[in-house]
Amino acid sequence: MELAASLRTAARAVLAVTALTLVVSCSHSESGGTITVGAGSSAQSDLIAEIYAGALARTGAHTVVSARLGGRPDLLAALDADRVTLVGDDSGDLLTALDPRSTARIPDPESAAAQASEATGTTVAQAEPGSSVSDALSRALPEGLAISDIADGTDLRPDFVLSAAQAARLPHSLKDLAAHCGELTVGIATGSELDPLRPGPNPQRDVLTPLRQVYGCDITHYTIYHSDTALRDALQGGRIQAGVLTAPATLLPGGPGDLVVAADPDYAFRAQNIVPLFRQGSLTGTQIKKLNYVAGELTTADLTTLTRRLRDEHASAADLARGWLDEHDL
């Protein structure tokens, strides 16, 4: 099959090959082959790969993990060359790589509404049909690649956080906090400390503009910090009053401490949910169903806690994955 000339921006520089040859007469598992799960150079990616590999092994497949493959373009290149069968990714970041012009923000209307209601008691703004990240990602996939269920319980968007002192006097939702944005001194973290596979944000394009457009949160006093840890230190030291991290505050070394997250019910920051990306014809229906079961059980709390244990305590990714699968009867 011809690989659509649409690995676009991030992948185009890496994928010199424009054709993806797929064996469609039988899958890896049906022919007795090995399912190779690829992991990028990050703790989160290692953990997800081990969870997927362990889950698929429990269907009777022979699985291996190919770790430390590099960044997102390297993972896409490994899929293209058939060096790996499957990788895990963040839905929003993958969409940005495949279709940088997409404006989709919410995961899908139902899950966005449910998450907003749970977090704030409010409802998310009504989205246009087909404007969700899941729909846009399905349309952007190159021929020969497929995704299964997105893990809606994994919310890996950047967090807008308040210091403990400001959280005591201000609302904890961006929708209500917007009227106070001009009063706040805000830090914006750049870099990729919390998720090495996530491109560092452009402060204007990725933070200030969406906050203003979605909520009318007009931040006029801000400082750039080159790491999330430096931003947290500035918050705890009283040098700034609020901050925008590059990923969830629960991924900070040691956790968020006394920082308070302001809910983002209308998705100023694009949805980021874990999703498996794999070569068409490489998995059986039973194996795809197993991945869907994983998607239904995985949560932000599980993922960030296990990632911190792997990254900061140097626990075994395979052991952490095995324990999580056992705990959830997968």
ChimeraX attribute file (.defattr): number of C-alpha atoms within 10 A of each C-alpha:
attribute: neighborCount
match mode: 1-to-1
recipient: residues
	/A:1	12
	/A:2	13
	/A:3	17
	/A:4	15
	/A:5	13
	/A:6	16
	/A:7	22
	/A:8	17
	/A:9	14
	/A:10	19
	/A:11	18
	/A:12	18
	/A:13	10
	/A:14	15
	/A:15	19
	/A:16	10
	/A:17	13
	/A:18	15
	/A:19	16
	/A:20	19
	/A:21	13
	/A:22	18
	/A:23	13
	/A:24	12
	/A:25	8
	/A:26	14
	/A:27	18
	/A:28	19
	/A:29	19
	/A:30	14
	/A:31	10
	/A:32	11
	/A:33	13
	/A:34	16
	/A:35	23
	/A:36	21
	/A:37	28
	/A:38	31
	/A:39	29
	/A:40	24
	/A:41	18
	/A:42	22
	/A:43	24
	/A:44	25
	/A:45	26
	/A:46	27
	/A:47	24
	/A:48	25
	/A:49	29
	/A:50	27
	/A:51	28
	/A:52	25
	/A:53	26
	/A:54	24
	/A:55	23
	/A:56	23
	/A:57	16
	/A:58	14
	/A:59	14
	/A:60	10
	/A:61	21
	/A:62	17
	/A:63	21
	/A:64	17
	/A:65	21
	/A:66	18
	/A:67	16
	/A:68	16
	/A:69	17
	/A:70	15
	/A:71	18
	/A:72	24
	/A:73	22
	/A:74	20
	/A:75	25
	/A:76	25
	/A:77	21
	/A:78	19
	/A:79	23
	/A:80	23
	/A:81	15
	/A:82	15
	/A:83	15
	/A:84	23
	/A:85	24
	/A:86	30
	/A:87	29
	/A:88	26
	/A:89	25
	/A:90	23
	/A:91	26
	/A:92	27
	/A:93	20
	/A:94	24
	/A:95	25
	/A:96	21
	/A:97	21
	/A:98	23
	/A:99	20
	/A:100	14
	/A:101	9
	/A:102	15
	/A:103	14
	/A:104	23
	/A:105	21
	/A:106	27
	/A:107	26
	/A:108	20
	/A:109	19
	/A:110	10
	/A:111	14
	/A:112	24
	/A:113	21
	/A:114	15
	/A:115	20
	/A:116	19
	/A:117	14
	/A:118	12
	/A:119	16
	/A:120	16
	/A:121	12
	/A:122	16
	/A:123	16
	/A:124	21
	/A:125	15
	/A:126	10
	/A:127	15
	/A:128	9
	/A:129	9
	/A:130	13
	/A:131	17
	/A:132	21
	/A:133	26
	/A:134	25
	/A:135	15
	/A:136	21
	/A:137	21
	/A:138	14
	/A:139	14
	/A:140	21
	/A:141	20
	/A:142	18
	/A:143	17
	/A:144	20
	/A:145	21
	/A:146	17
	/A:147	21
	/A:148	16
	/A:149	18
	/A:150	24
	/A:151	25
	/A:152	22
	/A:153	19
	/A:154	23
	/A:155	20
	/A:156	26
	/A:157	22
	/A:158	21
	/A:159	20
	/A:160	27
	/A:161	27
	/A:162	27
	/A:163	22
	/A:164	17
	/A:165	15
	/A:166	16
	/A:167	18
	/A:168	11
	/A:169	8
	/A:170	13
	/A:171	16
	/A:172	21
	/A:173	17
	/A:174	24
	/A:175	20
	/A:176	15
	/A:177	16
	/A:178	19
	/A:179	13
	/A:180	14
	/A:181	20
	/A:182	13
	/A:183	13
	/A:184	18
	/A:185	17
	/A:186	25
	/A:187	27
	/A:188	24
	/A:189	28
	/A:190	20
	/A:191	18
	/A:192	17
	/A:193	21
	/A:194	25
	/A:195	19
	/A:196	18
	/A:197	21
	/A:198	19
	/A:199	16
	/A:200	17
	/A:201	17
	/A:202	13
	/A:203	17
	/A:204	11
	/A:205	10
	/A:206	14
	/A:207	21
	/A:208	19
	/A:209	16
	/A:210	18
	/A:211	23
	/A:212	15
	/A:213	11
	/A:214	17
	/A:215	18
	/A:216	16
	/A:217	21
	/A:218	19
	/A:219	19
	/A:220	13
	/A:221	13
	/A:222	17
	/A:223	16
	/A:224	15
	/A:225	19
	/A:226	15
	/A:227	18
	/A:228	26
	/A:229	16
	/A:230	14
	/A:231	25
	/A:232	28
	/A:233	12
	/A:234	18
	/A:235	24
	/A:236	18
	/A:237	11
	/A:238	13
	/A:239	14
	/A:240	21
	/A:241	22
	/A:242	29
	/A:243	28
	/A:244	27
	/A:245	29
	/A:246	27
	/A:247	22
	/A:248	22
	/A:249	26
	/A:250	22
	/A:251	26
	/A:252	19
	/A:253	16
	/A:254	12
	/A:255	14
	/A:256	15
	/A:257	14
	/A:258	15
	/A:259	22
	/A:260	20
	/A:261	22
	/A:262	23
	/A:263	21
	/A:264	24
	/A:265	25
	/A:266	22
	/A:267	22
	/A:268	22
	/A:269	21
	/A:270	24
	/A:271	26
	/A:272	26
	/A:273	24
	/A:274	26
	/A:275	25
	/A:276	24
	/A:277	23
	/A:278	23
	/A:279	22
	/A:280	18
	/A:281	20
	/A:282	25
	/A:283	21
	/A:284	17
	/A:285	10
	/A:286	11
	/A:287	20
	/A:288	18
	/A:289	15
	/A:290	20
	/A:291	24
	/A:292	17
	/A:293	17
	/A:294	20
	/A:295	22
	/A:296	15
	/A:297	17
	/A:298	19
	/A:299	19
	/A:300	19
	/A:301	14
	/A:302	13
	/A:303	22
	/A:304	20
	/A:305	16
	/A:306	22
	/A:307	26
	/A:308	21
	/A:309	18
	/A:310	21
	/A:311	20
	/A:312	13
	/A:313	10
	/A:314	11
	/A:315	14
	/A:316	15
	/A:317	23
	/A:318	19
	/A:319	15
	/A:320	18
	/A:321	22
	/A:322	17
	/A:323	13
	/A:324	19
	/A:325	19
	/A:326	11
	/A:327	9
	/A:328	11
	/A:329	9
	/A:330	18
